[in-house]
Amino acid sequence: MNIETHILASNFSKKRMDSIKRADILNLRDELNSKELKPATINKIITAVKTVFSEAFYREDILNNPSLGVANVKEPESTKDILTNEEIGILFNRENHVAIWKDLMAYTCFLLALNTGMRRGEILALRWKHIFFDEKYIVIEEAWKNVTTIGKPKSNKTRYTPISEKMIEVLKIYRKTKHSTADTDLVFSYCDGSRLGETWWRKKFNNALENGKIDTANRHLTPHSLRHTINTRLRDSNENPDKIRAILGWSSEAIQDRYTHWKPEHLQDLGETIKKVYDKLF
């Protein structure tokens, strides 16, 4: 869609490949930027262009690759925030889930994200066969790669994540409301069994924040914040960091550190420790 809308419909596509210079690609990037597209979208489009020219150069259809040295557009830095204990209570109180999420599917979907830290593509590709209720874990082996294709998770590795008894209870209650619950059916889908998309995912979360009157001023809260939240809470509970990375699908401590956000409520226990240390001295 991006290629058709922003490349093939532009004057850039009317040029012969062997006549295109680096300046032409830079001009295309500037043109895309002037349309106020998101940096991530611009970078996807430019990456597609660079891929075409790299392949053409490799095949020796062109003598030079004008896309070399064309950098991506820098995205504005924005640090994800996490939900506080109070906000979690507001959003995920079972007695109030209809007022916040409007339907049981959305409540169950995002509660699972909060409990497991699963990515959007992983949760929306989840099938009932992946949930082992008796053993109390989920196997994460599939994820949506784009609108129509399911592949392996981002790490390209199957992983396992535990689920609590309360989460299992909610999943079982939700399953009874589904029209079809075959093992191969998507856990979260429209009534006809078709997949939910990014728009549904984003709107449901944003509407819940609004319904719960969650303060988002100067805060970057997105559904992915739930992944940041579970990591921070587990680290605050002194759980084994290796095990945390295993269930969240990370290979390095550096990545995990970017998902850790210490709040005052996580640091209160250190106050008592500091007091004990200095009480011995004066």
Secondary structure, DSSP 8 states (H G I E B T S, - for coil): -HIIIIITTSGGGGS-GGG--HHHHHHHHHHHHHTT--HHHHHHHHHHHHHHHHHHHHTTSSSS-TTTT----------B----HHHHHHHH-GGGHHHHHSSHHHHHHHHHHHHH---HHHHHT-BGGGEETTTTEEEE--EESSSS-EE--TTSS-EEEE--HHHHHHHHHHHTT-S---TTSBSSB-TTS-B--HHHHHHHHHHHHHHTT---TT-B--TTHHHHHHHHHHHHTT--HHHHHHHHT---HHHHHHT----HHHHHHHHHHHHHHHHTT-
